[in-house]
Amino acid sequence: TNMYFNPEFLLKHSKDEMVGVMLHEVLHKVFGHVFRIGTRNPRKWNYVCDAIINDILVRQQDYKLPTGGI
């Protein structure tokens, strides 16, 4: 599977934040979020999945993410 990132978005952030964003998106794939949505509300599902991923990356692994996210 291919993943695409907007270079304009990434270049607005520090290297550490770019790594965090890329890892965040990879974890969506690792956890199979797109395949596990079922009949859930897509917006709520993504919000919850983002919160879990961000907790893993920031609190448990000490990665950096841009401010303003979940």
HELIX and SHEET records of a PDB file:
HELIX    1   1 PRO A    7  LEU A   10  1                                   4    
HELIX    2   2 LYS A   15  VAL A   30  1                                  16    
HELIX    3   3 HIS A   33  ARG A   36  1                                   4    
HELIX    4   4 PRO A   42  ASN A   54  1                                  13    
HELIX    5   5 ASP A   55  GLN A   60  3                                   6    
END                                                                             
